[in-house]
Amino acid sequence: MTSPSLPRRRRRLPKTQRLPWQAIVDSLVMLLWGLMFARFTVTGHLYLLLHPDFMWLAHLAMVILLILGIGRLNQVWQIIRQKQRQEAIRSQEHFALLPRRFSSGLLLTVALFGMVYTPRPFTSETAFQRGITDVLGQTRSRPERFVLSGSPEDRSIVDWIRTLNVYPEPDAYAGQGVNVSGFVTHMPGWPSNMFMITRFVLTCCAADAYPVGLPVELPEGTPRPEPDTWLEVEGSMQTDTLDDTRQLVIGSATLTEIPQPRNPFEY
């Protein structure tokens, strides 16, 4: 009499032969984030994202993430070699608000995007979106006491804006020499012989950058440059009326086209 055959059970890999995928993903996330910071640092694109005063934080994060990623990867390798149980790595897990796989996938996706994304400087379109129309009347920080040193030709666009915030009478600066650089912005409603020479000011990161600028009057017969063209503008200050407001304007302007600087922001 034959005994009834028992159903075959599917063979499963023992736990000692399974790869610790979650630990591998964790190490890849840390390595990719560290490499992303390294890429932005080497290419100089970090200047387009952060104020120089805060770059040390990005550099510190880069070093820590690379060390942690390499250490985690080495730990995974040692466990695979020694064929220890996967629970040996899981014992280091911590409580998380989001599901582990979702948060790891999100961090990995952002890191991969950062490895292929190339930051670009802001343009005149962004300046319009952030309110360049009120540029001569706004700064995000107003000094209690502001003292200028050196000649007027050494002042940047930001220096001129700060000066006007302290003493906004345009006639006080008439005839003073000026030599500034920035990109061209065509303001709606302005005559064809006028444009704004513009720079973005960075206080913390690119998210809070805001535009400042000075009006420029072109000499007769000089064609107006294209928007977003980087120029060095040399001339003398004069008073003119724009948008029904007396403003300080760069007159007798000499324009020199320059390449876009590596760091296009002012501080």
C-alpha positions in Angstrom: 0.0 0.0 0.0 1.5 3.2 -1.1 1.5 6.3 1.1 -0.1 9.5 -0.3 2.4 11.9 -1.9 2.9 15.1 0.0 2.8 18.4 -1.9 6.1 19.8 -2.8 7.1 23.0 -1.1 8.8 25.8 -3.0 12.4 26.2 -2.0 13.2 29.6 -0.6 16.6 31.0 -0.2 17.7 30.9 3.4 18.0 34.2 5.1 21.7 33.9 5.1 21.7 34.1 1.3 19.4 37.1 0.8 20.9 40.5 -0.1 20.2 43.3 2.4 18.7 45.5 -0.3 17.5 48.2 2.1 21.0 48.7 3.5 22.4 48.8 -0.1 19.8 51.5 -1.1 20.7 53.5 2.1 24.4 53.5 1.2 23.6 54.5 -2.4 21.4 57.4 -1.3 24.2 58.8 1.0 26.9 58.3 -1.7 24.8 60.0 -4.4 23.9 62.9 -2.2 27.6 63.4 -1.3 28.6 63.1 -5.0 25.9 65.6 -5.9 27.3 68.2 -3.5 30.8 67.4 -4.8 29.6 67.9 -8.4 28.1 71.3 -7.6 31.3 72.3 -5.8 33.7 71.3 -8.6 31.7 72.8 -11.4 31.1 76.1 -9.5 27.3 75.7 -9.6 27.1 75.9 -5.9 27.5 79.7 -6.3 24.2 79.7 -8.1 22.4 78.0 -5.2 24.0 79.2 -1.9 25.4 82.4 -0.3 29.2 81.9 0.2 28.7 82.3 4.0 26.7 79.0 4.0 28.8 77.0 1.6 30.8 75.4 4.4 27.5 73.6 5.5 27.2 72.1 2.0 30.9 71.1 2.1 30.5 69.6 5.6 27.4 67.7 4.5 29.3 66.4 1.4 32.1 65.0 3.5 29.8 63.4 6.1 27.6 61.8 3.5 30.5 60.3 1.6 32.0 58.9 4.8 28.7 57.5 6.0 27.9 56.0 2.5 31.3 54.3 2.2 31.0 53.0 5.8 27.5 51.7 5.2 28.6 50.0 1.9 31.6 48.4 3.6 29.3 47.1 6.4 27.0 45.5 3.8 30.0 43.9 2.1 31.3 42.5 5.3 27.9 41.0 6.1 27.6 39.5 2.7 31.1 38.0 3.0 30.4 36.6 6.5 26.9 35.4 5.5 25.3 36.9 8.6 21.6 37.3 8.9 19.9 40.3 7.4 18.6 41.2 10.8 22.1 42.2 11.8 21.7 45.3 9.7 18.0 45.9 10.4 18.8 46.2 14.1 20.2 49.7 13.3 16.9 50.9 11.8 15.1 53.8 13.5 11.6 55.1 13.7 10.5 57.1 10.6 7.4 59.1 9.9 7.3 58.0 6.3 7.4 54.4 5.0 11.0 53.3 4.7 10.9 52.4 1.0 9.0 55.5 0.1 11.5 57.9 1.8 14.5 56.0 0.4 13.0 56.1 -3.1 12.3 59.8 -2.8 15.8 60.6 -1.6 17.3 58.4 -4.3 15.2 60.1 -7.0 16.2 63.6 -5.9 19.9 62.6 -5.7 19.7 61.2 -9.3 18.0 64.3 -10.5 20.7 66.5 -8.9 23.4 64.5 -10.7 22.1 65.4 -14.1 20.5 68.9 -13.4 22.6 72.0 -14.2 21.6 75.1 -12.3 21.3 78.3 -14.5 21.6 81.9 -13.5 18.3 83.9 -13.2 17.2 86.0 -16.2 15.2 89.1 -16.8 12.0 87.0 -16.9 12.7 85.9 -13.3 13.4 89.5 -12.4 10.0 90.5 -13.6 8.4 87.7 -11.6 10.1 88.8 -8.4 9.3 92.5 -8.7 12.0 94.5 -10.4 9.5 97.3 -11.1 10.0 98.6 -7.6 13.7 97.9 -7.6 14.9 101.4 -6.6 12.7 101.5 -3.6 13.3 98.1 -2.1 16.0 96.2 -0.4 15.5 93.3 2.0 17.8 94.7 4.6 18.2 98.4 5.4 21.4 99.4 7.3 21.0 101.6 10.4 24.2 103.4 9.4 25.8 103.3 6.0 29.1 105.0 5.1 30.5 105.0 1.6 34.2 104.9 1.1 36.2 105.2 -2.2 35.2 106.8 -5.4 31.7 106.5 -6.9 33.1 104.5 -9.8 34.0 101.7 -7.4 30.4 101.2 -6.3 28.4 98.2 -7.4 24.7 98.2 -8.3 24.0 97.1 -4.7 26.1 99.9 -3.3 24.1 102.4 -5.3 20.8 101.0 -4.2 21.9 101.0 -0.5 23.0 104.6 -1.0 19.7 105.6 -2.4 17.9 103.9 0.5 19.9 106.0 3.0 19.4 109.3 1.1 17.0 108.9 -1.8 17.3 112.4 -3.4 18.6 111.8 -7.0 20.0 115.3 -7.5 22.5 114.6 -4.7 24.4 112.2 -7.0 24.1 114.1 -10.3 27.4 114.2 -12.2 29.0 111.4 -10.2 30.8 108.7 -12.3 29.5 105.2 -12.3 30.9 101.9 -13.5 28.7 98.8 -12.9 28.0 95.5 -14.5 24.9 93.3 -14.9 22.4 92.0 -17.4 19.9 93.9 -19.6 16.2 94.1 -18.7 13.7 95.8 -20.9 11.1 97.5 -18.7 7.5 97.7 -20.0 6.5 101.3 -20.9 10.0 102.7 -21.0 11.2 104.5 -24.1 13.4 102.6 -26.6 16.5 104.4 -25.5 16.2 103.2 -21.8 16.8 99.8 -20.2 17.6 98.5 -16.7 21.0 97.1 -15.8 20.2 94.4 -13.3 21.8 92.1 -10.7 20.3 89.6 -8.3 21.1 89.8 -4.6 21.5 86.6 -2.6 20.9 86.7 1.1 20.8 82.9 1.8 20.0 80.8 -1.2 18.6 81.0 -4.7 15.0 80.8 -3.4 15.2 84.2 -1.7 17.3 86.0 -4.4 15.8 89.4 -5.5 16.6 91.8 -8.3 18.1 95.3 -8.0 19.1 97.6 -10.9 19.7 101.1 -12.2 18.1 102.7 -15.3 20.4 103.4 -18.2 19.9 106.0 -20.9 21.5 105.2 -24.3 23.3 107.8 -26.3 21.5 108.9 -29.4 21.8 106.4 -32.2 22.9 103.5 -29.9 20.8 100.4 -30.4 19.2 98.9 -27.3 21.0 95.7 -26.4 19.1 92.4 -26.2 17.6 91.3 -22.9 19.8 89.1 -20.6 23.0 90.5 -22.4 25.7 91.0 -19.8 27.2 94.5 -20.0 29.7 96.8 -18.2 28.1 100.2 -18.2 30.2 103.3 -17.6 28.8 106.8 -17.5 27.6 109.6 -15.1 24.6 109.9 -12.9 21.7 112.2 -13.8 18.1 112.7 -12.8 15.2 111.7 -15.1 11.5 110.9 -14.7 10.4 107.4 -15.3 7.0 106.0 -14.5 6.1 109.4 -13.1 8.9 109.2 -10.5 12.1 111.1 -10.4 14.9 108.5 -10.5 18.6 108.3 -10.7 19.7 107.3 -14.2 23.0 106.4 -15.8 23.5 108.9 -18.6 26.2 109.2 -21.3 26.5 105.5 -21.1 29.3 103.5 -22.7 28.4 99.8 -23.1 30.9 97.0 -23.2 29.6 93.4 -23.6 31.2 91.0 -21.1 30.8 87.3 -20.5 28.5 86.1 -17.8 30.5 85.9 -14.6 30.9 82.6 -12.8 29.2 84.1 -9.8 26.4 86.4 -11.1 25.0 87.3 -7.7 25.8 90.3 -5.4 25.5 90.2 -1.6 
